Amino acid sequence: MSNEKAKGPASYFPSIERTYGRPIDHWMAVLEQTAALGHMDQVALLRQTHGLGHGHANALVAWHRARQEAGA
């Protein structure tokens, strides 16, 4: 296990899991189901439907989209 601190969107993950009580994999599955939406539409969906704050929602969407673009 690395002692290196997470950077970028992943730096929000511990707070997201703590605040909303769901693992990051849960949020990735939600975003996978809504992959046809645009970035801000996905952010809005997480905020309105699941009660996430803007920063947390944006971090999840950014991470999900980066993984999609990388082919992960």
C-alpha positions as CSV (number, residue, x, y, z in Angstrom):
1,M,0.0,0.0,0.0
2,S,1.3,3.4,-1.0
3,N,1.5,6.3,1.4
4,E,1.1,8.7,-1.5
5,K,-1.8,11.0,-1.0
6,A,-4.6,10.8,-3.7
7,K,-4.7,13.8,-6.1
8,G,-7.4,15.2,-8.3
9,P,-10.9,13.9,-8.1
10,A,-9.8,10.8,-6.1
11,S,-8.8,13.1,-3.2
12,Y,-12.5,13.5,-2.6
13,F,-13.3,9.8,-2.3
14,P,-12.8,9.2,1.4
15,S,-15.1,12.2,2.2
16,I,-17.7,11.0,-0.4
17,E,-17.8,7.5,1.1
18,R,-18.0,8.9,4.7
19,T,-20.6,11.6,3.9
20,Y,-23.0,9.5,1.7
21,G,-22.4,6.0,3.1
22,R,-21.8,4.4,-0.2
23,P,-18.6,3.0,-1.8
24,I,-17.1,4.7,-4.8
25,D,-18.1,1.6,-6.9
26,H,-21.7,2.4,-6.2
27,W,-21.3,5.9,-7.7
28,M,-19.4,4.6,-10.7
29,A,-22.3,2.2,-11.4
30,V,-24.8,5.1,-11.2
31,L,-22.7,7.0,-13.6
32,E,-22.2,4.1,-16.0
33,Q,-26.0,3.9,-16.3
34,T,-26.1,7.6,-17.2
35,A,-23.0,7.6,-19.4
36,A,-25.0,9.1,-22.4
37,L,-25.6,12.3,-20.4
38,G,-23.3,15.2,-20.6
39,H,-20.9,16.0,-17.7
40,M,-23.0,18.7,-16.1
41,D,-26.2,16.6,-16.6
42,Q,-24.6,13.8,-14.7
43,V,-23.5,16.2,-11.9
44,A,-27.1,17.6,-11.7
45,L,-28.5,14.0,-11.5
46,L,-26.2,13.1,-8.6
47,R,-27.1,16.4,-6.9
48,Q,-30.8,16.2,-7.4
49,T,-31.5,12.5,-7.2
50,H,-28.9,11.4,-4.7
51,G,-28.3,14.6,-2.6
52,L,-24.6,15.0,-3.3
53,G,-22.9,18.3,-3.1
54,H,-21.6,20.0,-6.3
55,G,-17.9,19.3,-5.6
56,H,-18.4,15.7,-4.7
57,A,-20.7,15.1,-7.7
58,N,-18.2,16.8,-10.0
59,A,-15.3,14.8,-8.7
60,L,-17.1,11.5,-9.3
61,V,-18.2,12.5,-12.8
62,A,-14.7,13.7,-13.7
63,W,-13.1,10.5,-12.4
64,H,-15.7,8.3,-14.3
65,R,-15.2,10.2,-17.6
66,A,-11.4,10.0,-17.3
67,R,-11.6,6.3,-16.8
68,Q,-13.9,5.9,-19.8
69,E,-11.5,7.9,-21.9
70,A,-8.6,5.8,-20.8
71,G,-10.5,2.6,-21.6
72,A,-10.8,1.4,-18.1
